[in-house]
Amino acid sequence: MATPAQDFSGNLAKPKSFWGRPEGKTGLLFLIAILAGLGFVLVTFLPQILAFTQSLLGLVVTLLALGAIIYMVLDPKMRTLVSYMYKSAMRALTGMFITIDPIGILKNYVEDLEDNLRKMGEQIGILRGQIRKLKTIQEENEKEMDYNLKLAQKAREQGVENKCYSPVARLPD
């Protein structure tokens, strides 16, 4: 027995209706377009349709078409069949533009994560280079500091005073 869908927190997730999913939005747009097209055709060709129904053959064809439409609207099995066909067509049409299957969505997500991992690897390489450069500068500064401390120690041993050199020298009084 199938269990209801659960989200990541363990709560029961209410499945979206057809109209709440992406293919439902496409279906709604097409339904509006179909109704608008039928309305336009009816208004445009109303005089020809009325002239067609004036003859016996035209009246029979019109009544047969009207009877088929009424049957499709009133019969639950036919309504379900038309509904499934419409939903399948809209799912196929929507699937041409966006990924609606869960496996495809996960594959796209994995591709995005792999791309992010590659970018992070590049950034880590750059950071390692910068860390190595800073360590080299630190080591050079430590060597220079040791050299200067040894030089100062030798100067103290030789008795040389610590003189401050300034670009502006003071003249003796």
Summary of the structure (lengths in Angstrom):
residues: 173
radius of gyration: 41.4
end to end distance: 107.3
largest distance: 134.7
contacts: 325
relative contact order: 0.05
helix: 75%
strand: 1%
